[in-house]
């Protein structure tokens, strides 16, 4: 089943139902108490499809993005499953369209998420995605808290 996941994140602290299919449910909230102008599309709304997920992002950042470090924390059924960090923008020969976006500008980007090739075991996932404007992870630009419920095993 192919579904479209679309959400606009403006209200902090409010959990929103994002997506449902026969094998997947997703919802989100912000980690911080500040409202954001942010939209995100993801297709398909399924963990069974072996193709790459297609994502589209629209965001109006609260700060200039000259440096951007993304940190992912993933828990599976309450146990830490993944901790991953990646510097997307460093100010030198940056390859991502988000780099160089100024405070108040509208950022529009499309990208693939290749993680959909993974067979996600049935269970509850919690994913925290943090964006920092410094390498020391002191200045957070954005923080999203996703809940993903995989309803059936892929095999």
Secondary structure, 3 states (H helix, E strand, C coil): CCCEEEEEECCCCCCEEEEECCCEEEEEEECCCCCCEEEEEEECCCCCCCCCEEEEEEEECCCCCCCEEEEEEEEECCEEEEEEEEEEECCCCCCCCCCCCCCCCEEEEEEEEHHHHCCCCCEEEEEEEEEECCCCCCCEEEEEEEEEEECCCCC
